[in-house]
Amino acid sequence: MKHYCALDVSVKETAVCIVDETGKICRETKVATHPDDLILVMKDPKWQIERIGLEAGPLSQWLYEGLAKAGLPVICIETRHAKAFLKAQPNKTDRNDARGIAQMMRVNLYRPVHVKTLTSQKHRALLTARKLLQEKAIAIENDIRGLLRNFGLKVGLVGKVKFEERIKELVEDRPELREIMQPLLTARKLLREEFTRLHKKVLDLVREDEVCRRLTTIPGVGPVVALTYTATIDIPARFAHSKAVGSVLGLTPRLNESGESKRVGRVSCCGDAMMRSLLYEAAQVLLANVKKWSWLRAWAMNIAKRRGRQKAVVALARRLAVIMHRMWSDGTEFCWTRESLPVAA
């Protein structure tokens, strides 16, 4: 008889539920959240495991890799789909969630998600750490501005290079403020230095990666956008059509249709927030700052005239995602004119 297993993962313990073909619960237990402990439970000879359901989460990639290496049929399932299914239960507990996921796996009512490769996970960790250092450095700079404003000292418009020099100039005649500002400036300097080191590592990775170099031929797309895109998409072949990338990244409008009513809302904002924001920034750069003319910019400018700049930027961000996927799949570079396009874009 076939059996189906579900894992409801938490930081310390994981609830395990095993059901048979008829839906009867065969075993329920809690084990430590570690692949080795989970393998001991599911490798029992009396279980003929057909599918193992694992909800996507912070620990899912680590657990998925360990279970897959052990030869177990593990499937990572989509979180929102599982949440909607489990909402029918009156009480939410780890035990009930594991039971619900086990029944999902039994009746084949689940939506699998792609588990990224180890290389993409490492690139994503690098980009996240780089962004974190940048945000903390900017936060300290803003706090310094706010603290000095209380004493009537205005920093004004100054770049990151001359920021420390400007602060020292303002507090030169105020010893007490100088003592307060010095630790903040030291922390800011250290954050900026470490951010520069990680940014250089990003540039080195892009320089060595053929796909990233090709993606940077698109106007407005820089090394950070290119590396983030490859780390997010991971394997382009998992999308049957390039147009699907826009909806996966949350850049398509929400649609709420019921009976005679049909409401088209703003973009769904589902998927990867970092990738979506970077595509939006790249679209803004292409629309406003790129001097060289291209068919893509002309297309966005026409939308801006008809629908407004805001919608044009979102539409351009979505089209950038589609074009990048097609270039990655075909191994082509960006075409600046429509005449040089192999297929109508």
C-alpha positions in Angstrom: 0.0 0.0 0.0 1.2 3.5 -0.9 1.8 6.1 1.9 2.0 9.8 1.8 3.9 12.0 4.2 3.7 15.6 5.3 6.1 17.8 7.2 5.1 20.9 9.1 8.4 22.6 9.8 9.3 24.9 12.7 12.7 26.0 13.9 13.1 23.3 16.6 10.7 20.5 15.8 8.9 19.2 12.8 5.4 17.6 12.9 5.3 14.5 10.7 2.1 12.8 9.5 1.9 9.7 7.4 -1.4 8.5 5.8 -2.2 5.6 3.5 -4.2 5.5 0.2 -7.5 5.6 2.0 -6.6 8.7 4.0 -6.2 6.8 7.3 -3.5 8.2 9.6 -0.8 5.6 10.0 1.7 7.6 12.2 2.0 11.0 13.8 5.1 12.2 15.6 7.4 15.2 16.2 11.1 15.0 15.5 14.0 17.5 15.6 14.2 19.7 12.5 17.2 18.1 10.8 17.3 15.9 7.6 18.9 13.0 9.4 16.2 12.7 12.0 13.5 13.0 9.4 15.1 10.3 7.2 15.1 7.9 10.1 11.3 8.2 10.4 10.6 7.9 6.7 13.1 5.2 5.8 11.2 2.7 7.9 10.6 -0.5 5.8 6.9 -0.6 6.6 6.3 2.7 4.8 6.0 2.8 1.0 6.4 6.5 0.6 4.9 7.8 -2.6 5.2 11.6 -1.9 6.5 13.8 0.9 5.1 17.3 1.2 7.3 20.1 2.5 5.9 23.6 2.7 8.2 26.3 1.3 9.9 28.3 4.0 13.3 29.5 5.4 14.4 25.9 6.2 12.8 24.2 3.2 15.9 24.4 0.9 18.2 22.8 3.5 15.7 20.0 4.4 14.7 19.4 0.7 18.4 18.9 -0.3 19.0 16.5 2.6 15.9 14.4 1.9 16.4 14.4 -1.9 20.0 13.2 -1.5 18.7 10.3 0.6 16.5 9.3 -2.3 13.2 10.3 -0.8 10.4 11.6 -3.1 10.2 15.1 -1.5 8.2 17.9 -3.1 8.3 21.5 -2.0 4.8 23.0 -2.2 3.6 26.6 -2.6 2.9 28.4 0.7 -0.2 30.4 -0.3 -1.9 27.4 -1.9 -1.3 25.4 1.2 -2.5 28.2 3.5 -5.8 28.4 1.5 -6.3 24.7 1.8 -5.5 24.5 5.5 -7.8 27.5 6.3 -10.8 25.2 6.3 -9.6 23.6 9.6 -11.2 25.1 12.7 -8.0 25.0 14.8 -4.5 25.8 13.5 -1.9 23.6 15.1 1.3 21.9 13.8 -0.4 18.6 14.1 -3.5 19.6 12.1 -1.3 21.4 9.5 0.7 18.2 9.0 -2.6 16.2 8.6 -3.9 18.7 6.1 -0.7 18.7 4.0 -0.7 14.8 4.0 -4.2 14.8 2.6 -3.1 17.3 -0.1 -0.3 15.0 -1.1 -2.6 12.0 -1.1 -5.2 13.5 -3.5 -2.6 15.3 -5.6 -4.0 18.7 -4.7 -0.8 20.7 -4.3 1.3 23.2 -6.3 5.0 22.4 -6.5 7.6 25.2 -6.4 11.1 25.3 -7.8 13.9 24.8 -5.3 16.9 26.8 -6.3 20.3 25.4 -7.0 23.1 25.9 -4.5 24.9 28.5 -6.7 21.7 30.6 -6.9 21.3 30.4 -3.1 24.9 31.6 -2.6 24.4 34.5 -5.1 21.2 35.5 -3.4 22.9 35.5 0.1 25.6 37.8 -1.3 23.1 40.2 -2.8 21.0 40.2 0.4 24.1 40.9 2.6 25.1 43.7 0.2 21.7 45.3 0.4 21.6 45.0 4.2 24.9 46.8 4.6 23.8 49.5 2.3 20.5 50.1 4.1 22.2 50.2 7.5 24.8 52.7 6.3 22.0 54.9 4.8 20.0 54.6 8.1 23.0 55.8 10.1 23.5 58.8 7.8 19.8 59.7 8.1 20.0 59.4 11.9 23.0 61.7 12.0 21.2 64.3 9.9 18.2 64.1 12.3 20.3 64.4 15.4 22.2 67.4 14.2 19.0 69.1 13.0 17.9 69.4 16.6 20.8 71.8 17.2 20.2 73.8 14.1 23.0 72.1 12.1 21.9 71.3 8.6 24.0 68.8 6.6 22.5 69.8 3.3 23.0 68.1 0.0 26.3 66.1 0.2 27.5 62.9 -1.4 28.6 59.8 0.5 32.3 60.6 -0.2 32.3 64.0 1.6 29.6 63.1 4.2 32.1 62.5 7.0 34.0 65.6 6.2 30.8 67.7 6.3 29.8 66.3 9.7 33.2 67.0 11.2 33.0 70.5 9.9 29.6 71.1 11.5 30.6 69.8 15.0 34.1 71.2 15.0 33.2 73.9 17.6 31.0 71.6 19.7 33.1 69.1 21.6 30.1 67.2 23.2 28.5 66.7 19.8 31.8 65.7 18.3 32.1 62.9 20.9 28.6 61.7 20.0 29.1 61.8 16.3 32.5 60.0 16.2 31.2 56.5 17.0 28.4 56.9 14.5 30.8 58.0 11.8 33.1 55.1 12.6 30.3 52.6 12.3 29.2 54.2 9.0 32.7 54.1 7.6 33.0 50.4 8.5 29.6 49.6 6.9 30.6 51.5 3.7 33.9 49.7 3.5 32.3 46.2 3.9 29.6 47.2 1.4 32.2 48.2 -1.1 33.9 44.8 -0.6 30.7 42.9 -1.3 29.8 45.1 -4.2 33.2 44.3 -5.8 32.5 40.6 -5.4 29.2 41.1 -7.2 31.0 42.9 -10.1 33.6 40.1 -10.2 30.9 37.4 -10.5 29.1 39.3 -13.3 32.4 39.7 -15.1 33.0 36.0 -15.1 29.4 35.0 -16.0 28.5 35.0 -19.6 24.8 35.2 -19.1 25.1 38.2 -16.8 27.4 40.0 -19.2 24.9 39.4 -22.0 22.0 40.8 -19.8 23.9 44.0 -19.1 23.8 44.8 -22.8 20.2 45.9 -22.1 20.0 49.7 -21.4 19.2 50.4 -17.8 20.3 46.9 -16.6 23.5 46.9 -14.6 25.5 44.2 -12.8 23.4 44.1 -9.7 20.1 43.7 -11.7 21.7 41.0 -13.9 23.0 38.9 -11.0 19.8 39.2 -9.1 17.8 38.1 -12.1 19.9 35.0 -12.7 19.8 34.1 -9.0 16.0 34.6 -8.9 15.1 32.8 -12.1 17.8 30.1 -11.6 16.8 27.8 -14.5 15.1 29.6 -17.4 13.8 26.3 -18.8 11.3 26.1 -16.0 9.2 28.7 -17.7 7.5 27.5 -20.9 6.9 31.0 -22.1 8.9 34.2 -21.3 5.7 36.1 -20.7 5.1 34.0 -17.6 8.1 35.7 -15.8 6.2 39.0 -15.4 3.3 37.4 -13.4 5.7 35.3 -11.3 7.6 38.5 -10.3 4.3 40.2 -9.4 4.3 42.8 -12.3 0.9 41.9 -13.8 -2.4 43.4 -12.6 -4.7 41.7 -10.2 -8.0 40.5 -11.7 -11.1 40.0 -9.6 -14.0 38.7 -11.7 -17.3 37.4 -10.3 -20.5 37.3 -12.3 -21.0 40.6 -14.1 -18.3 42.5 -12.2 -14.7 42.6 -13.4 -12.1 44.6 -11.5 -8.6 45.0 -12.8 -6.4 46.3 -9.9 -2.8 47.2 -9.4 0.1 44.8 -9.9 -0.1 41.7 -7.7 3.3 42.3 -6.0 3.7 38.6 -5.4 7.0 36.8 -5.8 10.5 38.2 -5.2 10.3 41.8 -3.8 14.0 42.5 -4.4 13.9 41.5 -8.0 10.7 43.5 -8.6 12.1 46.7 -7.1 15.4 46.4 -9.1 13.4 45.9 -12.3 11.4 49.0 -11.4 14.6 51.0 -10.8 16.1 49.8 -14.1 12.9 50.8 -15.9 13.1 54.3 -14.4 16.8 54.6 -15.5 16.0 53.5 -19.0 13.1 55.9 -19.3 14.8 59.0 -17.9 18.6 58.7 -17.9 19.7 56.5 -20.9 20.6 58.9 -23.7 21.0 56.4 -26.5 17.6 55.8 -28.2 16.2 52.3 -28.6 12.9 50.7 -29.7 12.3 49.7 -26.1 12.5 53.3 -24.8 10.3 54.5 -27.6 7.7 51.9 -26.7 7.7 53.0 -23.0 7.5 56.7 -24.0 4.4 56.0 -26.1 2.7 54.3 -23.1 3.7 57.3 -20.9 1.9 59.6 -23.3 -1.3 57.5 -23.3 -1.5 56.2 -19.8 1.0 58.2 -17.6 4.6 57.8 -16.5 3.8 55.5 -13.5 2.1 52.8 -15.6 4.8 53.2 -18.3 7.5 52.4 -15.7 5.7 49.3 -14.5 5.0 48.1 -18.0 8.6 48.6 -18.9 9.8 46.7 -15.8 7.6 43.8 -16.8 8.9 43.8 -20.4 12.5 44.0 -19.2 11.9 40.8 -17.2 10.4 39.1 -20.4 13.2 40.3 -22.6 15.9 39.2 -20.2 14.4 35.7 -20.0 14.2 35.4 -23.8 17.8 36.6 -24.2 19.0 34.1 -21.6 17.1 31.3 -23.3 18.1 32.1 -26.9 21.7 33.2 -26.1 21.2 36.5 -27.9 22.1 40.1 -27.1 19.9 43.1 -26.9 18.8 44.6 -30.3 18.6 48.4 -30.3 16.3 48.7 -33.3 13.2 46.7 -34.3 14.7 46.0 -37.7 17.5 43.9 -36.1 15.0 41.8 -34.0 14.9 38.2 -35.0 11.2 37.9 -34.0 8.7 40.7 -33.3 9.0 41.6 -29.6 
